[in-house]
Structure formats: C-alpha cells, structure tokens
Amino acid sequence: MPQKPDRRSGSGDILLKFVDIGLALSSEKNIDRVLELVLEAARDIAHADAGTLYLLEKGKLHFKIVQNESLGIRMGGTSEQKIPFPPVDLVESNVSAYVALNGISENISDVYNTDLFDFTGPKKFDLSTGYRSKSMLVVPMLNHENEVIGVLQLLNQKNRRTEDVMAFSKESEGIVSSLASQAAIALTNKMLVADLQQNLENIKSLKTAEEKLNTKLKNAFRDSDSKNTELQEALKKVRMVRYYAMTFIVLLGATGWLYSRGLASLPYSITQYFSSEGEVVMDAGMPSSMSTAIVQRGPVQDSITMSGTLRPLKVINIPSPLEGNVEKINFQYGGAVKKGQLLVEMNASKLESEHREAKTAFLQAAEELKKLVEWKDSLEVAKAQRDIKKALSAIEKAERELANSKKLFDLEIISNNDLESAKEAVVSAKEAHLSAEEQMKTTLENGSDINITIARNKQENALAKLTELEKKLEKTVVHASLSGIVLDPRNTGRFKNLIDVGSETKVGAVLLTIGNLSGFSIDAKVDEVDVGKVKEGQTVLVTGDAFVGKVLKGKIAQLSSEASSSVGFVGERATFNLVVSVKKIDPKVKKKLLVGMTANLEVITYKNNKALLLPVQAVQLMGGNTARVNRQNEGQTQPEQVEVKVGRTTLDSVEILEGLKEGDTVVY
C-alpha cells in the first residue's frame, strides 16, 4: 500500500508542498499513481478525512480513487481493491456532476443541513457504514484549455489540534482548487504523451505495412511486365496467323471466281468478316442484354427540414414578493446564476414602518385583553368598591347625626330646620350609595365575556397582520429557485421592462426570468404542406454552425393546432409553431451553445430499416401507390408482369409494400 504524505501544517509549508507535488507529478509515469498523488496531496493540504477523484469519460463521471482514513478504505489506483460504484450521470442535482457541468467549486458546510443538492448517496453510505459525512468541498479539475477533465471531492475537514470535523475554510478551498488545476494540466500532458506514443507506434506499424505493400506492388509490377511481354509475343503470332489466313482466303476467292467466271461472291467482305483486332462484327439486329435486380431489404427514411432558435429547456418567472422599490441587484442579464443565489434585495423602509405599527397595535391589543381577563382585580373595580364602602360609611354617619339631631330637637336645642337638614343628609347618603352600586355594576360589565371575546379577536387580527408583514419582510430578499441564466426580457417576448436599482414593482409582477440550460428547446415553424407529417414524440436531428460535426437528438415536445398569427397576405401559406426538446447534450457541445443561436432541424417522419427495395429503373409507376414490374424467378423461361404496391421513393430506390417478397428477381 502506498505511503501517506507527511502531514505538514502552517501556511509557510504550502509552497514546499506544491513544489513536492509538482516534482512527483512530473516524475511519475504511472497515471493511476498520479491520480493517487493528487488526492493524497489535496487531503493532506486540507486535512480532510476522506476524498474521491473522478475523471470525466464518455459523458459521465467515473470513480478513479476513493479514500477514507477513518474507515481504512483505499480503492482504485494502484490498490488491489476495485471500486464497485457505477459512474455518475451528469445531472445538476448531484453536486459532483454540477461542478463538472459548470466548472465551479461548491463548499457545503453540512450535507445533512442543505437542500441545494441531492445527498442521498452519502447518506446511504453513512447508514451502511456508521460514518458521518458532514463538510464537503468539491472542485473541478480544469486543464490548460479551461476544460473540465475531472472532479476532486473532499469530505470532513478536521481541526489539526482537536481533530473535530469542521467546514472547509476559504483558504483550503483556494489552495485545493489550485492543486486540482495543476494536477489536471499534468494529467492532461501525460495523457497527451501517452496518445503521442501510441500514435508513433501506429505510424511505425503503418510504415511497416507500407513497406510490405511496396514489396508486393514491385513483385506484381514485375509479374505484369513479364506477362505483357508474353502477350506481345502472342499478338505477333496472331497477326502472322491472320496474315496467312487472309492470303489463303484471297487465293481461294480468286480461284473460285476464275472457276465460276465471277458468278459467285462472298456474303461478307473480308474486311467486314474480320475486325482489325480479329473480332467478329455483330449483326445490328441482334437483341441487347437486359438488366436484373434482386428484391432486398434495406433502410428507407423520409424527413422534412426547417430552422429554429435555441431556447432554455425550462423557464421560470421570479415574481416580486411585495410592492416597493429595488434596492440591490446581484445578477446580470444573460449571466449564469446558481440555485439559492441572492438575486434581488427590495427596499423595505415602508414595510418596516408598517411592521412597527402592526407590532404596536398587537402589543396594545394583547395588553387590553389581559386587562379584561383580569378585570375583577383591576384598579377600576377596586375604586368602585371603595366608593361603595365610602357611601355606606356616609349613610352610617348621616344616620348617627340624624339621631343626635332628633334628641337635640326634643330638648329644643336645635330648630326644626336643623332636624330637616339632618334627614336630607341621610337621604343624600343613601342616594350616593345607590349610585356607587350602579357604578360598580357598570364597571364589572366592562370585563364581561363579550368584551373579552371582542378584545381577543382584536388581538388575533393584530397578530395576523403582524405575521403577514413579517413574512413579507423575509421576502424582501429574492433567491434563485433553480440554476440557469437570467434571460433578457427584450428577447423573450414575455415582458419588456428591465429592472434596476430604484425600479418600482407591484406584488406578483415578474422581476426576472431564469432559463434552465440543462438542456435546450428549439422554437421552429412547420409549413402547412408538411404539418400533417409531423406529430409529437417524433425524433429530430439537430445541427448548427456553432457545433459543426455534432448531431443532437431531440423529440417534438409541442405542435400547435392553430396556424401562426403572422399569416396575413393573400396567397401566403400558413405555418404552425413547433417546439423541439433536447434533454441530453454532450458537455463539450453544451459549452458552445448559447440562447438565441440558429439550429437546423431534420424531422424523421418515416423510417423503415427492413424495407423491401428495388432500383427506380426496375419499377413502372402507374399512378398513386401502384406500379408494375417484370418478375422472372429461377425456373421461369419468360418474365411475368406483376402489379405491386409501392411506398417511399428515394433518389435510387423504391419501397415495395405488397406484391413481391425478399429474393424475387426483376428484369428491366
């Protein structure tokens, strides 16, 4: 098992570590060992407990090195233990795939306390091993062309003194990112050298094959030259034979003429009978030969073409959470944003004032309710009770004074008027007592169940308004609900206003629109002549000047049932809006695609890989999908005329639907 790098600490050793790593990467020949060195160095610098190194191959992230110090795991590389995990698909819900697709780092403080990505994998690993994944740092490996060739993932940074797990620091993130780039460049160079060596071996093999071929050609040329010499000798002999034969015929003809006195002549002249090359001249009346064709299976395809414009696969409108003015913006139109990124901050001064007023109203309502609930012990009730006691005391006093006044009147010490005044004082005291009792009753009614219910309703209303305003205050900060780019509203046709600092918005009005670029949709128009051939779900081949040599595959996601409103001139043909969805795109091609680019579309309207085919010349079309052919199979002395049903016709072939079978012979 490879030895671990020594764990140096302190910022002063970082440069020395980079020097050691650079020397190791440049001297090591084994690529698997190079990958191990990269991961071990990254863990050493960040003091990470675990780590994984992926390489981007064939559109997926493949596990190359997996290490976990706490669990004693070392898989891949030069170790004898193979990695059992399948490659990672490039979907943005996976943090490693997201980093590979976008070329940016992600620093997660706790994978159990975030909803930015799907961490089902680490959680299942923890459940099966008893491990606790917490902090995670994921950085892209960018080569000299700024292309992602892999991803470096570190897990659980530890405090060097206490060994407690903590979040990865910004310093660690920057250093590990630099190391990843250095490693990516070194790895790319080694791969290029390996490819160059392989190319040299191929060149040597080709050179050897070329020498062997040259030898064969020389031998063949010698054989050909020898045979040409033999052929020349044979031709000389043929010419001699011709000469003697013609001489013999001339003599024979002269002898015959002399014999018959010129009454007979040859049916053909001598010059007509023999050609200059000794070949017989054919009679012009002889029939020419006919061609034959065998009914064979092969592919036939029909398609229509059009052009369209690239659009995001998914578009999300971000509404304004409240009425107010924009205070800060943290994006650019046409720029990329990540899920959860801060986009807009609203001015909350008016809302904060309303919140303070609502809080004051709630506190007042709560205090009023508390006062009514505890009304029997309130100061008002206590005062009313004191007033009753005073009134009773006043009655007792007035009655005592009246009794004394009566005695004094009987003794003729006071007058009758004084006695009447004492009586009136008793009556007044009793009236004051009745008034105090009525006041007590009225005071107690203030704390009745009805008044308490009214006060409780006021408190609940005040609380509801306060809660609503608090929620609005939380929404003064607007975040991105998905990763993508912020679309320029002037290009979308949805709304025209650009927002800026100070812009006034209404509740629910669209602030901005985010387009998800995990895939693309393509807006196009299909002519009314071809719309009957098109249907949702058909395969579409997509090409373009921006990605020459690459063909993207998509599906028709939407076909309008109504003609485009742009038709307005007499004689102009109608067109129908068409939307093509392209969900899977090679990451290298994806980097070249931009919203608004023109794309060329080929809609496959018909495809039959096992069609029965004949050459166009062998079929006599009769109209519609009916035609005739001359079939002459083995055993037939004369061809027979057969009526067939035909399908698609290409530049050189005709599809046979009925009337013939595979292997039939047709003459024409």
ZAMARGU-4260 file (C-alpha; in steps of 0.2 Angstrom, whole numbers, plus 5000, padded with zeros to 4 digits):
<rodrens>
0) 5000/5000/5000 | 5007/5017/4995 | 5014/5028/5010 | 5004/5043/5015 | 5012/5060/5013
5) 5018/5068/5029 | 5005/5080/5036 | 5014/5097/5037 | 5005/5111/5045 | 5006/5130/5043
10) 5005/5142/5029 | 5024/5143/5027 | 5024/5125/5021 | 5011/5127/5007 | 5024/5132/4994
15) 5035/5117/4998 | 5021/5106/4997 | 5017/5112/4980 | 5035/5110/4974 | 5035/5092/4981
20) 5018/5088/4972 | 5024/5096/4956 | 5040/5086/4956 | 5031/5070/4960 | 5018/5073/4946
25) 5032/5077/4933 | 5042/5061/4938 | 5029/5048/4940 | 5025/5038/4924 | 5010/5028/4931
30) 4994/5038/4928 | 4985/5028/4942 | 4999/5033/4954 | 4997/5051/4948 | 4979/5051/4952
35) 4983/5044/4970 | 4996/5058/4972 | 4983/5071/4968 | 4970/5065/4980 | 4983/5062/4994
40) 4990/5079/4992 | 4973/5088/4992 | 4968/5078/5008 | 4985/5082/5016 | 4983/5101/5012
45) 4965/5102/5018 | 4967/5089/5032 | 4952/5080/5025 | 4947/5063/5032 | 4941/5056/5015
50) 4941/5060/4997 | 4936/5054/4980 | 4943/5058/4962 | 4933/5057/4947 | 4938/5058/4928
55) 4925/5064/4915 | 4924/5050/4902 | 4911/5047/4889 | 4899/5060/4896 | 4899/5053/4914
60) 4910/5055/4930 | 4919/5038/4933 | 4926/5034/4951 | 4945/5033/4950 | 4952/5034/4968
65) 4942/5033/4984 | 4950/5035/5001 | 4943/5036/5019 | 4955/5037/5033 | 4943/5033/5047
70) 4936/5018/5039 | 4953/5012/5032 | 4946/5012/5014 | 4958/5014/4999 | 4950/5009/4982
75) 4956/5011/4964 | 4973/5017/4958 | 4987/5006/4962 | 4977/4997/4976 | 4971/4980/4973
80) 4953/4984/4978 | 4942/4989/4964 | 4929/5002/4965 | 4911/4995/4965 | 4902/5011/4962
85) 4894/5015/4945 | 4898/5031/4935 | 4889/5047/4940 | 4876/5054/4927 | 4879/5072/4923
90) 4863/5079/4932 | 4863/5096/4941 | 4855/5088/4957 | 4871/5079/4960 | 4885/5091/4967
95) 4899/5082/4958 | 4890/5082/4942 | 4885/5101/4944 | 4903/5105/4947 | 4908/5096/4931
100) 4895/5104/4921 | 4898/5122/4927 | 4917/5122/4931 | 4914/5130/4948 | 4918/5124/4966
105) 4905/5120/4979 | 4908/5121/4998 | 4895/5113/5009 | 4896/5115/5027 | 4884/5101/5032
110) 4877/5089/5019 | 4863/5085/5031 | 4858/5103/5033 | 4856/5109/5015 | 4843/5107/5001
115) 4854/5113/4986 | 4859/5096/4981 | 4853/5078/4982 | 4865/5069/4995 | 4856/5053/4995
120) 4872/5044/4991 | 4882/5050/5005 | 4868/5047/5017 | 4866/5029/5011 | 4884/5026/5013
125) 4884/5033/5031 | 4869/5022/5035 | 4878/5006/5029 | 4895/5010/5037 | 4891/5021/5053
130) 4901/5035/5046 | 4895/5053/5047 | 4898/5064/5032 | 4897/5082/5036 | 4908/5095/5027
135) 4911/5093/5009 | 4922/5103/4996 | 4920/5099/4978 | 4932/5107/4965 | 4933/5105/4946
140) 4950/5099/4938 | 4952/5112/4924 | 4966/5109/4911 | 4976/5122/4901 | 4961/5124/4889
145) 4950/5128/4904 | 4940/5111/4901 | 4934/5100/4915 | 4943/5083/4914 | 4938/5078/4932
150) 4931/5082/4949 | 4940/5082/4966 | 4929/5079/4981 | 4935/5080/4999 | 4925/5076/5014
155) 4926/5081/5033 | 4940/5093/5036 | 4947/5091/5053 | 4954/5104/5065 | 4973/5100/5066
160) 4973/5102/5085 | 4957/5094/5091 | 4953/5083/5076 | 4935/5089/5076 | 4926/5090/5060
165) 4923/5107/5053 | 4918/5117/5037 | 4931/5119/5024 | 4939/5136/5025 | 4940/5148/5010
170) 4959/5146/5011 | 4958/5127/5009 | 4946/5129/4995 | 4958/5141/4986 | 4973/5130/4988
175) 4964/5114/4984 | 4957/5122/4968 | 4975/5127/4963 | 4981/5110/4966 | 4967/5102/4956
180) 4971/5114/4941 | 4990/5109/4942 | 4985/5091/4943 | 4973/5092/4928 | 4987/5100/4917
185) 5000/5087/4922 | 4987/5073/4919 | 4982/5080/4903 | 5001/5082/4897 | 5004/5063/4902
190) 4988/5058/4893 | 4994/5068/4878 | 5011/5060/4879 | 5003/5043/4880 | 4992/5047/4865
195) 5008/5053/4856 | 5017/5037/4859 | 5003/5027/4853 | 5002/5037/4838 | 5021/5034/4835
200) 5018/5016/4837 | 5003/5017/4824 | 5015/5026/4812 | 5028/5013/4814 | 5015/4999/4810
205) 5009/5009/4795 | 5026/5011/4789 | 5030/4993/4790 | 5013/4989/4782 | 5018/5002/4768
210) 5035/4993/4765 | 5026/4976/4764 | 5014/4983/4751 | 5028/4992/4741 | 5036/4975/4740
215) 5020/4967/4734 | 5017/4980/4721 | 5035/4979/4715 | 5033/4960/4713 | 5016/4962/4705
220) 5024/4975/4693 | 5037/4963/4688 | 5024/4949/4685 | 5014/4961/4675 | 5029/4966/4664
225) 5033/4948/4661 | 5015/4944/4656 | 5014/4960/4645 | 5030/4953/4636 | 5021/4936/4634
230) 5006/4944/4627 | 5015/4954/4614 | 5023/4938/4608 | 5006/4930/4607 | 4999/4945/4597
235) 5013/4944/4585 | 5009/4925/4582 | 4990/4930/4580 | 4995/4943/4567 | 5005/4930/4557
240) 4991/4918/4558 | 4979/4932/4552 | 4990/4936/4538 | 4992/4918/4531 | 4973/4915/4533
245) 4969/4931/4523 | 4981/4926/4510 | 4974/4909/4509 | 4956/4916/4508 | 4961/4929/4494
250) 4969/4915/4484 | 4954/4904/4487 | 4942/4918/4481 | 4952/4921/4466 | 4952/4903/4462
255) 4933/4902/4464 | 4930/4917/4453 | 4941/4910/4440 | 4932/4894/4441 | 4914/4901/4440
260) 4919/4916/4430 | 4913/4928/4443 | 4895/4921/4446 | 4898/4919/4465 | 4903/4932/4478
265) 4906/4931/4496 | 4891/4935/4508 | 4903/4946/4518 | 4918/4956/4513 | 4934/4950/4520
270) 4936/4967/4529 | 4919/4965/4536 | 4922/4947/4542 | 4937/4951/4552 | 4940/4967/4563
275) 4957/4975/4565 | 4958/4966/4581 | 4952/4949/4575 | 4935/4950/4582 | 4918/4946/4573
280) 4907/4961/4570 | 4890/4958/4577 | 4874/4960/4567 | 4865/4976/4572 | 4848/4967/4573
285) 4853/4956/4587 | 4844/4960/4604 | 4853/4969/4618 | 4855/4961/4635 | 4843/4965/4649
290) 4847/4970/4667 | 4841/4961/4683 | 4838/4966/4701 | 4835/4956/4717 | 4822/4962/4729
295) 4832/4965/4745 | 4829/4973/4762 | 4837/4989/4767 | 4834/5006/4776 | 4822/5019/4769
300) 4819/5036/4778 | 4809/5051/4774 | 4811/5068/4783 | 4807/5087/4782 | 4819/5101/4787
305) 4817/5118/4794 | 4827/5130/4805 | 4824/5136/4823 | 4830/5146/4838 | 4838/5139/4853
310) 4829/5142/4870 | 4831/5136/4888 | 4823/5119/4891 | 4813/5126/4906 | 4809/5144/4910
315) 4804/5150/4927 | 4797/5168/4931 | 4803/5175/4948 | 4788/5187/4954 | 4790/5202/4965
320) 4785/5197/4983 | 4779/5214/4988 | 4776/5232/4982 | 4791/5243/4983 | 4807/5248/4975
325) 4823/5238/4971 | 4837/5242/4982 | 4851/5230/4976 | 4853/5218/4961 | 4865/5203/4961
330) 4864/5197/4943 | 4867/5202/4925 | 4855/5198/4911 | 4862/5184/4901 | 4873/5179/4915
335) 4873/5162/4925 | 4866/5160/4942 | 4865/5145/4954 | 4851/5138/4964 | 4849/5148/4980
340) 4859/5163/4974 | 4854/5180/4980 | 4847/5190/4966 | 4837/5205/4972 | 4835/5215/4988
345) 4820/5225/4990 | 4819/5242/4999 | 4809/5238/5015 | 4808/5255/5023 | 4789/5257/5020
350) 4786/5239/5025 | 4797/5241/5041 | 4786/5256/5046 | 4770/5246/5043 | 4778/5232/5053
355) 4782/5243/5068 | 4764/5250/5068 | 4757/5232/5067 | 4768/5227/5082 | 4762/5241/5092
360) 4744/5238/5088 | 4747/5219/5093 | 4755/5224/5110 | 4741/5236/5114 | 4728/5223/5109
365) 4737/5210/5120 | 4738/5222/5135 | 4719/5226/5133 | 4714/5208/5133 | 4725/5204/5148
370) 4717/5219/5157 | 4699/5212/5153 | 4703/5195/5158 | 4710/5201/5175 | 4696/5214/5176
375) 4690/5209/5193 | 4706/5214/5201 | 4708/5230/5191 | 4710/5247/5198 | 4693/5252/5191
380) 4684/5239/5201 | 4694/5242/5216 | 4689/5261/5215 | 4671/5256/5213 | 4672/5245/5228
385) 4680/5259/5238 | 4666/5271/5233 | 4653/5259/5239 | 4662/5257/5256 | 4663/5276/5257
390) 4644/5278/5253 | 4640/5265/5267 | 4650/5275/5279 | 4642/5291/5274 | 4625/5283/5277
395) 4630/5277/5295 | 4637/5294/5299 | 4621/5303/5292 | 4610/5292/5302 | 4620/5295/5318
400) 4619/5313/5316 | 4600/5312/5312 | 4598/5303/5329 | 4608/5316/5338 | 4598/5330/5329
405) 4581/5322/5335 | 4587/5322/5353 | 4593/5340/5352 | 4577/5345/5344 | 4567/5336/5358
410) 4577/5346/5370 | 4573/5362/5360 | 4591/5365/5357 | 4591/5365/5338 | 4577/5371/5327
415) 4566/5361/5315 | 4576/5367/5300 | 4592/5358/5308 | 4582/5342/5310 | 4576/5343/5292
420) 4594/5346/5286 | 4600/5330/5295 | 4586/5320/5287 | 4590/5326/5270 | 4609/5321/5273
425) 4603/5303/5277 | 4593/5303/5260 | 4608/5310/5251 | 4620/5297/5258 | 4608/5283/5253
430) 4606/5290/5235 | 4625/5291/5234 | 4626/5273/5239 | 4614/5268/5226 | 4624/5277/5213
435) 4640/5269/5219 | 4632/5252/5217 | 4626/5256/5199 | 4644/5262/5195 | 4650/5245/5202
440) 4639/5236/5191 | 4644/5246/5176 | 4662/5244/5179 | 4660/5225/5181 | 4652/5224/5164
445) 4667/5231/5156 | 4675/5214/5160 | 4661/5203/5153 | 4663/5188/5141 | 4658/5198/5126
450) 4671/5212/5129 | 4684/5199/5132 | 4679/5190/5115 | 4680/5206/5106 | 4697/5210/5114
455) 4703/5193/5109 | 4698/5195/5091 | 4707/5211/5090 | 4722/5203/5097 | 4721/5189/5084
460) 4718/5201/5070 | 4733/5211/5075 | 4744/5196/5076 | 4738/5190/5059 | 4743/5207/5051
465) 4760/5207/5061 | 4764/5189/5055 | 4759/5194/5037 | 4771/5209/5037 | 4785/5198/5045
470) 4783/5186/5031 | 4784/5200/5018 | 4800/5206/5027 | 4808/5189/5025 | 4804/5190/5006
475) 4812/5207/5003 | 4827/5196/4998 | 4824/5186/4982 | 4834/5170/4978 | 4836/5159/4963
480) 4824/5144/4963 | 4835/5135/4950 | 4852/5136/4941 | 4852/5143/4924 | 4854/5160/4916
485) 4844/5176/4918 | 4835/5179/4902 | 4835/5197/4894 | 4816/5201/4893 | 4818/5211/4877
490) 4822/5194/4869 | 4809/5183/4877 | 4793/5192/4871 | 4786/5190/4888 | 4788/5207/4896
495) 4799/5222/4891 | 4805/5230/4907 | 4822/5229/4914 | 4824/5230/4932 | 4837/5241/4940
500) 4841/5249/4957 | 4826/5260/4961 | 4814/5251/4950 | 4796/5251/4957 | 4787/5234/4957
505) 4770/5228/4961 | 4766/5212/4971 | 4766/5197/4959 | 4774/5207/4944 | 4788/5197/4936
510) 4805/5203/4942 | 4816/5192/4930 | 4815/5175/4921 | 4828/5161/4923 | 4831/5148/4910
515) 4837/5131/4914 | 4851/5126/4902 | 4852/5108/4907 | 4845/5105/4890 | 4838/5116/4876
520) 4821/5118/4867 | 4820/5124/4850 | 4807/5135/4843 | 4803/5132/4824 | 4789/5134/4812
525) 4782/5120/4800 | 4774/5123/4783 | 4755/5119/4781 | 4761/5107/4767 | 4771/5096/4780
530) 4762/5099/4796 | 4752/5083/4793 | 4768/5073/4793 | 4773/5079/4810 | 4767/5073/4827
535) 4773/5075/4845 | 4786/5062/4850 | 4795/5061/4833 | 4814/5061/4833 | 4823/5077/4827
540) 4841/5078/4822 | 4848/5095/4826 | 4864/5103/4819 | 4871/5120/4818 | 4886/5131/4813
545) 4891/5133/4831 | 4893/5114/4833 | 4899/5108/4816 | 4901/5089/4815 | 4890/5086/4830
550) 4872/5080/4829 | 4860/5082/4843 | 4845/5071/4845 | 4828/5078/4852 | 4810/5075/4852
555) 4795/5085/4846 | 4788/5091/4863 | 4774/5103/4856 | 4765/5106/4840 | 4752/5120/4839
560) 4735/5116/4832 | 4732/5134/4826 | 4741/5142/4812 | 4754/5156/4817 | 4746/5174/4818
565) 4759/5181/4806 | 4750/5175/4791 | 4741/5189/4783 | 4745/5191/4765 | 4734/5183/4751
570) 4742/5168/4744 | 4754/5166/4759 | 4755/5148/4766 | 4751/5146/4784 | 4764/5139/4797
575) 4762/5131/4813 | 4773/5133/4829 | 4784/5119/4834 | 4794/5116/4849 | 4808/5103/4850
580) 4815/5097/4866 | 4834/5092/4868 | 4837/5085/4885 | 4854/5076/4884 | 4868/5086/4877
585) 4887/5082/4877 | 4895/5094/4890 | 4908/5099/4877 | 4895/5103/4864 | 4884/5111/4878
590) 4898/5124/4881 | 4897/5130/4863 | 4878/5133/4864 | 4870/5150/4868 | 4852/5155/4869
595) 4846/5163/4853 | 4858/5153/4841 | 4850/5146/4825 | 4849/5127/4823 | 4845/5116/4808
600) 4831/5103/4811 | 4828/5087/4802 | 4812/5079/4807 | 4812/5060/4804 | 4794/5057/4798
605) 4796/5039/4792 | 4809/5026/4795 | 4810/5008/4790 | 4826/4999/4792 | 4820/4982/4784
610) 4810/4989/4769 | 4809/4979/4753 | 4819/4989/4740 | 4821/4989/4721 | 4830/5001/4709
615) 4820/5015/4702 | 4823/5009/4684 | 4815/4992/4688 | 4798/4999/4693 | 4785/5006/4681
620) 4774/5018/4691 | 4755/5018/4686 | 4749/5032/4697 | 4746/5033/4716 | 4755/5019/4725
625) 4753/5006/4711 | 4766/5001/4699 | 4771/4986/4688 | 4787/4975/4687 | 4793/4961/4677
630) 4797/4946/4688 | 4807/4931/4682 | 4812/4920/4696 | 4823/4904/4694 | 4814/4891/4683
635) 4804/4904/4673 | 4808/4905/4655 | 4799/4921/4652 | 4796/4936/4664 | 4779/4939/4671
640) 4771/4956/4673 | 4766/4959/4692 | 4757/4973/4700 | 4764/4980/4716 | 4760/4992/4729
645) 4774/5005/4732 | 4779/5016/4747 | 4793/5029/4749 | 4804/5033/4734 | 4822/5039/4736
650) 4834/5045/4723 | 4839/5027/4718 | 4827/5015/4726 | 4808/5012/4728 | 4800/5004/4743
655) 4789/4988/4739 | 4774/4986/4751 | 4765/4972/4743 | 4766/4960/4728 | 4785/4955/4730
660) 4795/4946/4743 | 4813/4946/4748 | 4824/4937/4735 | 4812/4939/4720 | 4821/4943/4703
665) 4815/4958/4692 | 4821/4961/4675 | 4821/4978/4666
</rodrens>
